[in-house]
Amino acid sequence: MALEIIETCVNCWACLPLCPSQAIYEAKPHFLIDANKCTECVGDYADPQCASICPIEGAIVNELNEPLNPPGSLTGIPPARWAKVQREISAR
Amino acid sequence: MNALPDDIRRRVENHPCYSEEAHHHFARMHAAVAPACNIQCHYCNRKYDCANESRPGVVSELLTPEQAVKKTLAVAAAIPQLSVLGIAGPGDPLANPERTFTTFRLLAEKAPDIKLCVSTNGLALPEHVEELARHNIDHVTITINCIDPDVGEQIYPWIFWKHKRIRGRAAAEILIEQQQKGLEMLVAKGILVKINSVMIPGVNDEHLKEVSKLVKAKGAFLHNVMPLIAEPEHGTFYGVMGQRSPTPAELKALQDACEGDMAMMRHCRQCRADAVGLLGEDRGAEFTLEKVEAMELTDEFLAEALVRRIALREKVAAEREAKKARAHAPQPLTSVITFHRPSKSAPAGRPASAGRPVLMAVAAKGGLIAEHFGHAREFLVYEVTGEGAKLVGLRKTELYCSGGDTCGEAVDVLGNTIQALAGCEVVLCAKIGFEPWGRLEAAGIQPNGEHPMEEIEPACVAVWHEMLKAGKLDAAAPERKCA
């Protein structure tokens, strides 16, 4: 049982000091979670701490590769709206 | 800054962000040591880092405290005007307390003359007030956009609080409580507090008048109402959802309405979290991490730099004294005649100081009318009457983003500049070309190049009196033609 930080991480450091298991470490090109140490905060906190402060949707996933913060869940921007605006910008 | 009490004015007179007069003489820098944030604001996007963008929350390189201190010392040696190091992000300084306070501690050892400040969202402020006081931090800026959680939930989607992500109204309630508590605690410690507010039309614009009253009552010394910056390409909630920014006229109207309650700041540049130099002249590119790392800063070199900074401050202080003395000296006879002669065009019974206020844009450099029209990237806007000229705004003439693939193509730059000067009747500059002269006139803005290298306020007042004499101030301000 372990969470994983993937490439959309922006290296903002917010998660690192919060981990009760010291499983998060600075790495290039982005921060990583030591799968042997990660407990998903079970026994320490109600919610995994890294995923509770992470500002980037999709950057932290579980063992099934499911994002803990899916698209739209943090910014409030509906994914369809996001896609439409990106299309408009690239069509300029 | 005349609205400030003397004791506060003395404490901020060398701070470019707090004193309008100081921003012509002194420089600041922001050290990007604080990447983590504990809240999300709808005008911020933590993903983007574009060198062409100039807005808060954006940086190119994150620094360790040691790198930040070396960079600050290098800047302070190259730019003797440097008086302030601020930590403003790109996240929240107090969500990164160790990095923030280590930077302050190390810098205070090497350059004790540099003032330290932080700009925070306030969530973690109460628990850090003691430490801020211990580090001799004289000024703190809190961004307060609301005091009503119903407004707040439209601005903040979530906060991280006591090991949980809290959303909606409950999140706004906690944030507001912490901000107000932090403000009270800082004031009780004698630390100067400035309040920043982002004006978001239709969300908090009317509400900010109440905010201004409350923060003034609690002892904040200055309120800075800034316009929302939101473009789709910034990827922020407001940008993507099409929330509009206020027009310059809307911003000024709100600032004027708040001014009845407290001193307002009008010269804010909304800088990046890694800005360097005098306000409006970013020199960050000269001090990249790579360049700073290659520099050798010996103790001797740093000591000489300190001597240069102190000499410069003494020079500015002497100039200020001289200016004050001039202001109090009897006016020469000619100006008495020019300025106080009753206007012939004024109807009988109207006082000599008749005439309406006029907005004038100034291409300024170092506190003088010293910039060419075509080189100006920003204009200071003054509201001018027969009695004086008051800075009421700042207009940037370039888009916040200029260049890059996803950012708008080169458009009619002059047309944009004229658009940005909406509401101004005169533009004063050191020099101006033939083409812009004609187009400005056609748009109802009178170019004026007759006061190059002069001090701004007397020149504006002189132009106002010329307009009064020419009978231009009897009628209401002309409707602006389309640029």
Interface residues (C-beta under 8 A of the other chain):
Chain A: V10 N11 C12 W13 A14 L18 Y45 A46 D47 Q49 S52 I53 P55 I56 L74 T75 G76 I77 R81 W82 V85 E88 I89 S90 R92
Chain B: P35 A36 C37 N38 Q40 H42 N45 R46 K47 L62 G91 A95 N96 P157 W158 F160 H163 K164 R165 P232 E233 T236 F237 V240 M241 T406 G408 E409
